[in-house]
Amino acid sequence: MPVDNFCYPAGSFDPTVIAAVEAAGYVGATTEIPGYAESDAPFELARFEILRSTGVSGLAEDLQAG
């Protein structure tokens, strides 16, 4: 099974890193930027951090806050 997405180590990236990840054949990459991922920025995908202490209610709050 191919690996299509990349996760920047320690969340560090810049335009040069994005270009290298794209050139390596990945179709997207996640960052440590909190929030919703935007389809128009596939190499700068935001995400929600979900900790054990977050729980379902904390996740629901994060999603509602957007």
PQR file with spaces between the fields and no chain letter, atoms N, CA, C, O and H, PARSE charges and radii, in Angstrom:
ATOM       1  N    MET     1       0.847   -1.174    0.000 -0.4000 1.5000
ATOM       2  CA   MET     1       0.000    0.000    0.000 -0.0000 2.0000
ATOM       3  C    MET     1       0.899    1.246    0.000  0.5500 1.7000
ATOM       4  O    MET     1       1.789    1.362    0.843 -0.5500 1.4000
ATOM       5  N    PRO     2       0.676    2.167   -0.927 -0.5600 1.5000
ATOM       6  CA   PRO     2       1.520    3.361   -0.993  0.2800 2.0000
ATOM       7  C    PRO     2       1.214    4.343    0.142  0.5500 1.7000
ATOM       8  O    PRO     2       0.099    4.390    0.663 -0.5500 1.4000
ATOM       9  N    VAL     3       2.208    5.105    0.499 -0.4000 1.5000
ATOM      10  CA   VAL     3       2.053    6.174    1.481 -0.0000 2.0000
ATOM      11  C    VAL     3       1.951    7.475    0.696  0.5500 1.7000
ATOM      12  O    VAL     3       2.904    7.886    0.035 -0.5500 1.4000
ATOM      13  H    VAL     3       3.113    5.068    0.076  0.4000 1.0000
ATOM      14  N    ASP     4       0.778    8.128    0.774 -0.4000 1.5000
ATOM      15  CA   ASP     4       0.522    9.326   -0.022 -0.0000 2.0000
ATOM      16  C    ASP     4       0.727   10.631    0.724  0.5500 1.7000
ATOM      17  O    ASP     4       0.901   11.679    0.102 -0.5500 1.4000
ATOM      18  H    ASP     4       0.003    7.794    1.311  0.4000 1.0000
ATOM      19  N    ASN     5       0.707   10.583    2.048 -0.4000 1.5000
ATOM      20  CA   ASN     5       0.796   11.810    2.840 -0.0000 2.0000
ATOM      21  C    ASN     5       2.010   11.789    3.748  0.5500 1.7000
ATOM      22  O    ASN     5       2.486   10.734    4.166 -0.5500 1.4000
ATOM      23  H    ASN     5       0.566    9.732    2.553  0.4000 1.0000
ATOM      24  N    PHE     6       2.494   12.981    4.041 -0.4000 1.5000
ATOM      25  CA   PHE     6       3.700   13.190    4.841 -0.0000 2.0000
ATOM      26  C    PHE     6       3.310   13.989    6.078  0.5500 1.7000
ATOM      27  O    PHE     6       2.346   14.754    6.051 -0.5500 1.4000
ATOM      28  H    PHE     6       2.107   13.839    3.702  0.4000 1.0000
ATOM      29  N    CYS     7       4.052   13.812    7.150 -0.4000 1.5000
ATOM      30  CA   CYS     7       3.884   14.612    8.361 -0.0000 2.0000
ATOM      31  C    CYS     7       5.228   15.254    8.663  0.5500 1.7000
ATOM      32  O    CYS     7       6.219   14.555    8.872 -0.5500 1.4000
ATOM      33  H    CYS     7       4.834   13.190    7.172  0.4000 1.0000
ATOM      34  N    TYR     8       5.264   16.578    8.686 -0.4000 1.5000
ATOM      35  CA   TYR     8       6.528   17.284    8.907 -0.0000 2.0000
ATOM      36  C    TYR     8       7.072   16.978   10.304  0.5500 1.7000
ATOM      37  O    TYR     8       6.359   17.151   11.293 -0.5500 1.4000
ATOM      38  H    TYR     8       4.458   17.145    8.516  0.4000 1.0000
ATOM      39  N    PRO     9       8.330   16.524   10.398 -0.5600 1.5000
ATOM      40  CA   PRO     9       8.924   16.252   11.712  0.2800 2.0000
ATOM      41  C    PRO     9       8.933   17.510   12.570  0.5500 1.7000
ATOM      42  O    PRO     9       9.407   18.561   12.139 -0.5500 1.4000
ATOM      43  N    ALA    10       8.414   17.398   13.770 -0.4000 1.5000
ATOM      44  CA   ALA    10       8.315   18.514   14.710 -0.0000 2.0000
ATOM      45  C    ALA    10       7.511   19.669   14.130  0.5500 1.7000
ATOM      46  O    ALA    10       7.585   20.789   14.635 -0.5500 1.4000
ATOM      47  H    ALA    10       8.029   16.544   14.120  0.4000 1.0000
ATOM      48  N    GLY    11       6.745   19.412   13.077 -0.4000 1.5000
ATOM      49  CA   GLY    11       5.902   20.449   12.490 -0.0000 2.0000
ATOM      50  C    GLY    11       6.649   21.517   11.719  0.5500 1.7000
ATOM      51  O    GLY    11       6.057   22.525   11.335 -0.5500 1.4000
ATOM      52  H    GLY    11       6.684   18.502   12.666  0.4000 1.0000
ATOM      53  N    SER    12       7.938   21.318   11.484 -0.4000 1.5000
ATOM      54  CA   SER    12       8.761   22.344   10.825 -0.0000 2.0000
ATOM      55  C    SER    12       8.692   22.215    9.307  0.5500 1.7000
ATOM      56  O    SER    12       8.947   21.148    8.749 -0.5500 1.4000
ATOM      57  H    SER    12       8.419   20.499   11.796  0.4000 1.0000
ATOM      58  N    PHE    13       8.341   23.323    8.648 -0.4000 1.5000
ATOM      59  CA   PHE    13       8.319   23.334    7.189 -0.0000 2.0000
ATOM      60  C    PHE    13       8.414   24.771    6.697  0.5500 1.7000
ATOM      61  O    PHE    13       8.119   25.722    7.422 -0.5500 1.4000
ATOM      62  H    PHE    13       8.134   24.190    9.101  0.4000 1.0000
ATOM      63  N    ASP    14       8.828   24.898    5.463 -0.4000 1.5000
ATOM      64  CA   ASP    14       8.887   26.178    4.778 -0.0000 2.0000
ATOM      65  C    ASP    14       8.698   25.882    3.293  0.5500 1.7000
ATOM      66  O    ASP    14       8.557   24.716    2.925 -0.5500 1.4000
ATOM      67  H    ASP    14       9.068   24.126    4.874  0.4000 1.0000
ATOM      68  N    PRO    15       8.689   26.893    2.432 -0.5600 1.5000
ATOM      69  CA   PRO    15       8.460   26.620    1.007  0.2800 2.0000
ATOM      70  C    PRO    15       9.437   25.616    0.388  0.5500 1.7000
ATOM      71  O    PRO    15       9.050   24.841   -0.487 -0.5500 1.4000
ATOM      72  N    THR    16      10.689   25.621    0.830 -0.4000 1.5000
ATOM      73  CA   THR    16      11.673   24.673    0.302 -0.0000 2.0000
ATOM      74  C    THR    16      11.313   23.246    0.704  0.5500 1.7000
ATOM      75  O    THR    16      11.395   22.330   -0.113 -0.5500 1.4000
ATOM      76  H    THR    16      11.004   26.250    1.542  0.4000 1.0000
ATOM      77  N    VAL    17      10.920   23.059    1.941 -0.4000 1.5000
ATOM      78  CA   VAL    17      10.532   21.735    2.427 -0.0000 2.0000
ATOM      79  C    VAL    17       9.263   21.269    1.711  0.5500 1.7000
ATOM      80  O    VAL    17       9.173   20.112    1.300 -0.5500 1.4000
ATOM      81  H    VAL    17      10.854   23.804    2.605  0.4000 1.0000
ATOM      82  N    ILE    18       8.291   22.158    1.561 -0.4000 1.5000
ATOM      83  CA   ILE    18       7.055   21.809    0.850 -0.0000 2.0000
ATOM      84  C    ILE    18       7.387   21.342   -0.563  0.5500 1.7000
ATOM      85  O    ILE    18       6.858   20.329   -1.019 -0.5500 1.4000
ATOM      86  H    ILE    18       8.365   23.097    1.895  0.4000 1.0000
ATOM      87  N    ALA    19       8.254   22.066   -1.256 -0.4000 1.5000
ATOM      88  CA   ALA    19       8.631   21.689   -2.621 -0.0000 2.0000
ATOM      89  C    ALA    19       9.289   20.312   -2.654  0.5500 1.7000
ATOM      90  O    ALA    19       9.035   19.530   -3.571 -0.5500 1.4000
ATOM      91  H    ALA    19       8.685   22.889   -0.885  0.4000 1.0000
ATOM      92  N    ALA    20      10.128   20.007   -1.672 -0.4000 1.5000
ATOM      93  CA   ALA    20      10.802   18.710   -1.618 -0.0000 2.0000
ATOM      94  C    ALA    20       9.809   17.580   -1.349  0.5500 1.7000
ATOM      95  O    ALA    20       9.905   16.509   -1.948 -0.5500 1.4000
ATOM      96  H    ALA    20      10.335   20.642   -0.928  0.4000 1.0000
ATOM      97  N    VAL    21       8.869   17.818   -0.459 -0.4000 1.5000
ATOM      98  CA   VAL    21       7.856   16.800   -0.145 -0.0000 2.0000
ATOM      99  C    VAL    21       6.982   16.548   -1.375  0.5500 1.7000
ATOM     100  O    VAL    21       6.679   15.400   -1.698 -0.5500 1.4000
ATOM     101  H    VAL    21       8.791   18.688    0.028  0.4000 1.0000
ATOM     102  N    GLU    22       6.582   17.611   -2.054 -0.4000 1.5000
ATOM     103  CA   GLU    22       5.779   17.464   -3.267 -0.0000 2.0000
ATOM     104  C    GLU    22       6.570   16.743   -4.364  0.5500 1.7000
ATOM     105  O    GLU    22       6.031   15.876   -5.050 -0.5500 1.4000
ATOM     106  H    GLU    22       6.828   18.544   -1.792  0.4000 1.0000
ATOM     107  N    ALA    23       7.844   17.101   -4.527 -0.4000 1.5000
ATOM     108  CA   ALA    23       8.693   16.465   -5.536 -0.0000 2.0000
ATOM     109  C    ALA    23       8.909   14.979   -5.242  0.5500 1.7000
ATOM     110  O    ALA    23       9.136   14.191   -6.160 -0.5500 1.4000
ATOM     111  H    ALA    23       8.282   17.806   -3.969  0.4000 1.0000
ATOM     112  N    ALA    24       8.838   14.600   -3.974 -0.4000 1.5000
ATOM     113  CA   ALA    24       9.005   13.197   -3.593 -0.0000 2.0000
ATOM     114  C    ALA    24       7.771   12.359   -3.924  0.5500 1.7000
ATOM     115  O    ALA    24       7.782   11.138   -3.773 -0.5500 1.4000
ATOM     116  H    ALA    24       8.653   15.240   -3.228  0.4000 1.0000
ATOM     117  N    GLY    25       6.713   13.022   -4.373 -0.4000 1.5000
ATOM     118  CA   GLY    25       5.534   12.300   -4.808 -0.0000 2.0000
ATOM     119  C    GLY    25       4.377   12.251   -3.834  0.5500 1.7000
ATOM     120  O    GLY    25       3.365   11.607   -4.110 -0.5500 1.4000
ATOM     121  H    GLY    25       6.704   14.014   -4.496  0.4000 1.0000
ATOM     122  N    TYR    26       4.507   12.922   -2.696 -0.4000 1.5000
ATOM     123  CA   TYR    26       3.395   12.959   -1.744 -0.0000 2.0000
ATOM     124  C    TYR    26       2.288   13.861   -2.290  0.5500 1.7000
ATOM     125  O    TYR    26       2.546   14.775   -3.073 -0.5500 1.4000
ATOM     126  H    TYR    26       5.329   13.445   -2.472  0.4000 1.0000
ATOM     127  N    VAL    27       1.051   13.591   -1.863 -0.4000 1.5000
ATOM     128  CA   VAL    27      -0.081   14.402   -2.315 -0.0000 2.0000
ATOM     129  C    VAL    27      -0.549   15.387   -1.256  0.5500 1.7000
ATOM     130  O    VAL    27      -1.421   16.214   -1.523 -0.5500 1.4000
ATOM     131  H    VAL    27       0.841   12.848   -1.226  0.4000 1.0000
ATOM     132  N    GLY    28       0.017   15.308   -0.062 -0.4000 1.5000
ATOM     133  CA   GLY    28      -0.334   16.223    1.010 -0.0000 2.0000
ATOM     134  C    GLY    28       0.578   16.023    2.204  0.5500 1.7000
ATOM     135  O    GLY    28       1.330   15.051    2.275 -0.5500 1.4000
ATOM     136  H    GLY    28       0.725   14.636    0.154  0.4000 1.0000
ATOM     137  N    ALA    29       0.501   16.965    3.150 -0.4000 1.5000
ATOM     138  CA   ALA    29       1.325   16.871    4.354 -0.0000 2.0000
ATOM     139  C    ALA    29       0.644   17.589    5.511  0.5500 1.7000
ATOM     140  O    ALA    29       0.047   18.652    5.339 -0.5500 1.4000
ATOM     141  H    ALA    29      -0.109   17.755    3.092  0.4000 1.0000
ATOM     142  N    THR    30       0.745   16.986    6.696 -0.4000 1.5000
ATOM     143  CA   THR    30       0.142   17.594    7.880 -0.0000 2.0000
ATOM     144  C    THR    30       1.162   18.419    8.644  0.5500 1.7000
ATOM     145  O    THR    30       2.361   18.140    8.636 -0.5500 1.4000
ATOM     146  H    THR    30       1.230   16.123    6.836  0.4000 1.0000
ATOM     147  N    THR    31       0.644   19.439    9.299 -0.4000 1.5000
ATOM     148  CA   THR    31       1.444   20.350   10.109 -0.0000 2.0000
ATOM     149  C    THR    31       1.030   20.188   11.570  0.5500 1.7000
ATOM     150  O    THR    31       0.238   19.309   11.910 -0.5500 1.4000
ATOM     151  H    THR    31      -0.330   19.665    9.306  0.4000 1.0000
ATOM     152  N    GLU    32       1.572   21.037   12.414 -0.4000 1.5000
ATOM     153  CA   GLU    32       1.114   21.112   13.801 -0.0000 2.0000
ATOM     154  C    GLU    32       0.257   22.355   14.012  0.5500 1.7000
ATOM     155  O    GLU    32       0.015   22.759   15.150 -0.5500 1.4000
ATOM     156  H    GLU    32       2.215   21.751   12.137  0.4000 1.0000
ATOM     157  N    ILE    33      -0.199   22.958   12.928 -0.4000 1.5000
ATOM     158  CA   ILE    33      -1.083   24.117   13.004 -0.0000 2.0000
ATOM     159  C    ILE    33      -2.452   23.620   13.450  0.5500 1.7000
ATOM     160  O    ILE    33      -3.013   22.728   12.813 -0.5500 1.4000
ATOM     161  H    ILE    33      -0.003   22.631   12.004  0.4000 1.0000
ATOM     162  N    PRO    34      -3.002   24.173   14.525 -0.5600 1.5000
ATOM     163  CA   PRO    34      -4.306   23.693   14.990  0.2800 2.0000
ATOM     164  C    PRO    34      -5.444   24.204   14.113  0.5500 1.7000
ATOM     165  O    PRO    34      -5.423   25.346   13.655 -0.5500 1.4000
ATOM     166  N    GLY    35      -6.430   23.348   13.885 -0.4000 1.5000
ATOM     167  CA   GLY    35      -7.613   23.769   13.145 -0.0000 2.0000
ATOM     168  C    GLY    35      -7.984   22.799   12.059  0.5500 1.7000
ATOM     169  O    GLY    35      -7.505   21.666   12.004 -0.5500 1.4000
ATOM     170  H    GLY    35      -6.447   22.420   14.257  0.4000 1.0000
ATOM     171  N    TYR    36      -8.863   23.282   11.187 -0.4000 1.5000
ATOM     172  CA   TYR    36      -9.353   22.470   10.071 -0.0000 2.0000
ATOM     173  C    TYR    36      -8.376   22.510    8.910  0.5500 1.7000
ATOM     174  O    TYR    36      -7.767   23.544    8.636 -0.5500 1.4000
ATOM     175  H    TYR    36      -9.253   24.202   11.232  0.4000 1.0000
ATOM     176  N    ALA    37      -8.232   21.390    8.236 -0.4000 1.5000
ATOM     177  CA   ALA    37      -7.424   21.322    7.022 -0.0000 2.0000
ATOM     178  C    ALA    37      -8.189   21.991    5.883  0.5500 1.7000
ATOM     179  O    ALA    37      -9.413   21.886    5.803 -0.5500 1.4000
ATOM     180  H    ALA    37      -8.727   20.551    8.459  0.4000 1.0000
ATOM     181  N    GLU    38      -7.469   22.672    5.009 -0.4000 1.5000
ATOM     182  CA   GLU    38      -8.060   23.348    3.857 -0.0000 2.0000
ATOM     183  C    GLU    38      -7.654   22.595    2.592  0.5500 1.7000
ATOM     184  O    GLU    38      -6.473   22.309    2.396 -0.5500 1.4000
ATOM     185  H    GLU    38      -6.474   22.758    5.074  0.4000 1.0000
ATOM     186  N    SER    39      -8.607   22.277    1.744 -0.4000 1.5000
ATOM     187  CA   SER    39      -8.307   21.502    0.539 -0.0000 2.0000
ATOM     188  C    SER    39      -7.440   22.270   -0.447  0.5500 1.7000
ATOM     189  O    SER    39      -6.790   21.657   -1.294 -0.5500 1.4000
ATOM     190  H    SER    39      -9.567   22.509    1.903  0.4000 1.0000
ATOM     191  N    ASP    40      -7.415   23.590   -0.359 -0.4000 1.5000
ATOM     192  CA   ASP    40      -6.588   24.376   -1.280 -0.0000 2.0000
ATOM     193  C    ASP    40      -5.139   24.505   -0.824  0.5500 1.7000
ATOM     194  O    ASP    40      -4.337   25.153   -1.495 -0.5500 1.4000
ATOM     195  H    ASP    40      -7.944   24.087    0.329  0.4000 1.0000
ATOM     196  N    ALA    41      -4.797   23.895    0.306 -0.4000 1.5000
ATOM     197  CA   ALA    41      -3.415   23.906    0.813 -0.0000 2.0000
ATOM     198  C    ALA    41      -3.039   22.493    1.264  0.5500 1.7000
ATOM     199  O    ALA    41      -2.822   22.270    2.455 -0.5500 1.4000
ATOM     200  H    ALA    41      -5.449   23.368    0.851  0.4000 1.0000
ATOM     201  N    PRO    42      -2.957   21.534    0.333 -0.5600 1.5000
ATOM     202  CA   PRO    42      -2.743   20.140    0.728  0.2800 2.0000
ATOM     203  C    PRO    42      -1.396   19.854    1.389  0.5500 1.7000
ATOM     204  O    PRO    42      -1.236   18.812    2.025 -0.5500 1.4000
ATOM     205  N    PHE    43      -0.426   20.756    1.251 -0.4000 1.5000
ATOM     206  CA   PHE    43       0.878   20.539    1.876 -0.0000 2.0000
ATOM     207  C    PHE    43       1.044   21.359    3.160  0.5500 1.7000
ATOM     208  O    PHE    43       2.140   21.463    3.709 -0.5500 1.4000
ATOM     209  H    PHE    43      -0.556   21.602    0.734  0.4000 1.0000
ATOM     210  N    GLU    44      -0.071   21.939    3.624 -0.4000 1.5000
ATOM     211  CA   GLU    44      -0.084   22.698    4.881 -0.0000 2.0000
ATOM     212  C    GLU    44      -1.350   22.356    5.653  0.5500 1.7000
ATOM     213  O    GLU    44      -2.060   23.248    6.119 -0.5500 1.4000
ATOM     214  H    GLU    44      -0.961   21.854    3.177  0.4000 1.0000
ATOM     215  N    LEU    45      -1.632   21.063    5.787 -0.4000 1.5000
ATOM     216  CA   LEU    45      -2.864   20.630    6.419 -0.0000 2.0000
ATOM     217  C    LEU    45      -2.809   20.822    7.930  0.5500 1.7000
ATOM     218  O    LEU    45      -1.929   20.294    8.608 -0.5500 1.4000
ATOM     219  H    LEU    45      -1.055   20.339    5.409  0.4000 1.0000
ATOM     220  N    ALA    46      -3.760   21.582    8.434 -0.4000 1.5000
ATOM     221  CA   ALA    46      -3.899   21.775    9.878 -0.0000 2.0000
ATOM     222  C    ALA    46      -4.550   20.530   10.476  0.5500 1.7000
ATOM     223  O    ALA    46      -5.061   19.682    9.744 -0.5500 1.4000
ATOM     224  H    ALA    46      -4.475   22.011    7.883  0.4000 1.0000
ATOM     225  N    ARG    47      -4.532   20.424   11.780 -0.4000 1.5000
ATOM     226  CA   ARG    47      -5.167   19.278   12.438 -0.0000 2.0000
ATOM     227  C    ARG    47      -5.490   19.622   13.880  0.5500 1.7000
ATOM     228  O    ARG    47      -4.956   20.576   14.445 -0.5500 1.4000
ATOM     229  H    ARG    47      -4.117   21.113   12.374  0.4000 1.0000
ATOM     230  N    PHE    48      -6.365   18.833   14.455 -0.4000 1.5000
ATOM     231  CA   PHE    48      -6.714   18.973   15.865 -0.0000 2.0000
ATOM     232  C    PHE    48      -5.888   17.989   16.675  0.5500 1.7000
ATOM     233  O    PHE    48      -5.768   16.821   16.306 -0.5500 1.4000
ATOM     234  H    PHE    48      -6.798   18.057   13.995  0.4000 1.0000
ATOM     235  N    GLU    49      -5.320   18.456   17.777 -0.4000 1.5000
ATOM     236  CA   GLU    49      -4.607   17.562   18.695 -0.0000 2.0000
ATOM     237  C    GLU    49      -5.634   16.992   19.667  0.5500 1.7000
ATOM     238  O    GLU    49      -6.346   17.730   20.348 -0.5500 1.4000
ATOM     239  H    GLU    49      -5.418   19.405   18.077  0.4000 1.0000
ATOM     240  N    ILE    50      -5.692   15.695   19.713 -0.4000 1.5000
ATOM     241  CA   ILE    50      -6.647   15.030   20.597 -0.0000 2.0000
ATOM     242  C    ILE    50      -5.853   14.210   21.600  0.5500 1.7000
ATOM     243  O    ILE    50      -5.216   13.214   21.255 -0.5500 1.4000
ATOM     244  H    ILE    50      -5.114   15.096   19.159  0.4000 1.0000
ATOM     245  N    LEU    51      -5.906   14.646   22.826 -0.4000 1.5000
ATOM     246  CA   LEU    51      -5.223   13.950   23.911 -0.0000 2.0000
ATOM     247  C    LEU    51      -6.206   13.040   24.635  0.5500 1.7000
ATOM     248  O    LEU    51      -7.421   13.200   24.512 -0.5500 1.4000
ATOM     249  H    LEU    51      -6.423   15.454   23.107  0.4000 1.0000
ATOM     250  N    ARG    52      -5.685   12.107   25.371 -0.4000 1.5000
ATOM     251  CA   ARG    52      -6.563   11.240   26.158 -0.0000 2.0000
ATOM     252  C    ARG    52      -7.469   12.075   27.054  0.5500 1.7000
ATOM     253  O    ARG    52      -8.641   11.749   27.239 -0.5500 1.4000
ATOM     254  H    ARG    52      -4.698   11.976   25.470  0.4000 1.0000
ATOM     255  N    SER    53      -6.921   13.153   27.610 -0.4000 1.5000
ATOM     256  CA   SER    53      -7.712   13.994   28.504 -0.0000 2.0000
ATOM     257  C    SER    53      -8.745   14.851   27.768  0.5500 1.7000
ATOM     258  O    SER    53      -9.636   15.418   28.400 -0.5500 1.4000
ATOM     259  H    SER    53      -5.969   13.418   27.460  0.4000 1.0000
ATOM     260  N    THR    54      -8.637   14.950   26.451 -0.4000 1.5000
ATOM     261  CA   THR    54      -9.583   15.742   25.665 -0.0000 2.0000
ATOM     262  C    THR    54     -10.976   15.132   25.724  0.5500 1.7000
ATOM     263  O    THR    54     -11.966   15.831   25.941 -0.5500 1.4000
ATOM     264  H    THR    54      -7.913   14.490   25.937  0.4000 1.0000
ATOM     265  N    GLY    55     -11.038   13.839   25.530 -0.4000 1.5000
ATOM     266  CA   GLY    55     -12.317   13.147   25.562 -0.0000 2.0000
ATOM     267  C    GLY    55     -13.219   13.534   24.407  0.5500 1.7000
ATOM     268  O    GLY    55     -12.896   14.418   23.614 -0.5500 1.4000
ATOM     269  H    GLY    55     -10.233   13.271   25.354  0.4000 1.0000
ATOM     270  N    VAL    56     -14.344   12.865   24.325 -0.4000 1.5000
ATOM     271  CA   VAL    56     -15.293   13.114   23.244 -0.0000 2.0000
ATOM     272  C    VAL    56     -15.873   14.519   23.349  0.5500 1.7000
ATOM     273  O    VAL    56     -16.038   15.191   22.330 -0.5500 1.4000
ATOM     274  H    VAL    56     -14.607   12.146   24.969  0.4000 1.0000
ATOM     275  N    SER    57     -16.182   14.970   24.542 -0.4000 1.5000
ATOM     276  CA   SER    57     -16.776   16.297   24.693 -0.0000 2.0000
ATOM     277  C    SER    57     -15.775   17.387   24.296  0.5500 1.7000
ATOM     278  O    SER    57     -16.158   18.392   23.697 -0.5500 1.4000
ATOM     279  H    SER    57     -16.048   14.425   25.369  0.4000 1.0000
ATOM     280  N    GLY    58     -14.508   17.192   24.626 -0.4000 1.5000
ATOM     281  CA   GLY    58     -13.492   18.169   24.229 -0.0000 2.0000
ATOM     282  C    GLY    58     -13.309   18.205   22.717  0.5500 1.7000
ATOM     283  O    GLY    58     -13.126   19.279   22.142 -0.5500 1.4000
ATOM     284  H    GLY    58     -14.197   16.376   25.112  0.4000 1.0000
ATOM     285  N    LEU    59     -13.355   17.051   22.068 -0.4000 1.5000
ATOM     286  CA   LEU    59     -13.286   17.004   20.619 -0.0000 2.0000
ATOM     287  C    LEU    59     -14.476   17.726   20.009  0.5500 1.7000
ATOM     288  O    LEU    59     -14.313   18.503   19.069 -0.5500 1.4000
ATOM     289  H    LEU    59     -13.504   16.179   22.535  0.4000 1.0000
ATOM     290  N    ALA    60     -15.668   17.477   20.533 -0.4000 1.5000
ATOM     291  CA   ALA    60     -16.870   18.150   20.022 -0.0000 2.0000
ATOM     292  C    ALA    60     -16.748   19.666   20.168  0.5500 1.7000
ATOM     293  O    ALA    60     -17.157   20.404   19.272 -0.5500 1.4000
ATOM     294  H    ALA    60     -15.800   16.846   21.297  0.4000 1.0000
ATOM     295  N    GLU    61     -16.194   20.138   21.277 -0.4000 1.5000
ATOM     296  CA   GLU    61     -15.992   21.580   21.474 -0.0000 2.0000
ATOM     297  C    GLU    61     -15.009   22.134   20.441  0.5500 1.7000
ATOM     298  O    GLU    61     -15.241   23.198   19.868 -0.5500 1.4000
ATOM     299  H    GLU    61     -15.862   19.539   22.006  0.4000 1.0000
ATOM     300  N    ASP    62     -13.918   21.414   20.208 -0.4000 1.5000
ATOM     301  CA   ASP    62     -12.929   21.841   19.208 -0.0000 2.0000
ATOM     302  C    ASP    62     -13.562   21.950   17.826  0.5500 1.7000
ATOM     303  O    ASP    62     -13.319   22.912   17.098 -0.5500 1.4000
ATOM     304  H    ASP    62     -13.729   20.550   20.674  0.4000 1.0000
ATOM     305  N    LEU    63     -14.370   20.964   17.472 -0.4000 1.5000
ATOM     306  CA   LEU    63     -14.993   20.958   16.146 -0.0000 2.0000
ATOM     307  C    LEU    63     -16.012   22.093   16.013  0.5500 1.7000
ATOM     308  O    LEU    63     -16.123   22.701   14.949 -0.5500 1.4000
ATOM     309  H    LEU    63     -14.567   20.182   18.063  0.4000 1.0000
ATOM     310  N    GLN    64     -16.741   22.377   17.065 -0.4000 1.5000
ATOM     311  CA   GLN    64     -17.706   23.476   17.022 -0.0000 2.0000
ATOM     312  C    GLN    64     -17.017   24.830   16.950  0.5500 1.7000
ATOM     313  O    GLN    64     -17.509   25.746   16.292 -0.5500 1.4000
ATOM     314  H    GLN    64     -16.650   21.883   17.930  0.4000 1.0000
ATOM     315  N    ALA    65     -15.878   24.960   17.626 -0.4000 1.5000
ATOM     316  CA   ALA    65     -15.144   26.231   17.641 -0.0000 2.0000
ATOM     317  C    ALA    65     -14.495   26.513   16.297  0.5500 1.7000
ATOM     318  O    ALA    65     -14.274   27.665   15.923 -0.5500 1.4000
ATOM     319  H    ALA    65     -15.478   24.215   18.161  0.4000 1.0000
ATOM     320  N    GLY    66     -14.194   25.432   15.574 -0.4000 1.5000
ATOM     321  CA   GLY    66     -13.600   25.550   14.237 -0.0000 2.0000
ATOM     322  C    GLY    66     -12.309   26.240   14.248  0.5500 1.7000
ATOM     323  O    GLY    66     -11.692   26.413   13.197 -0.5500 1.4000
ATOM     324  H    GLY    66     -14.373   24.496   15.878  0.4000 1.0000
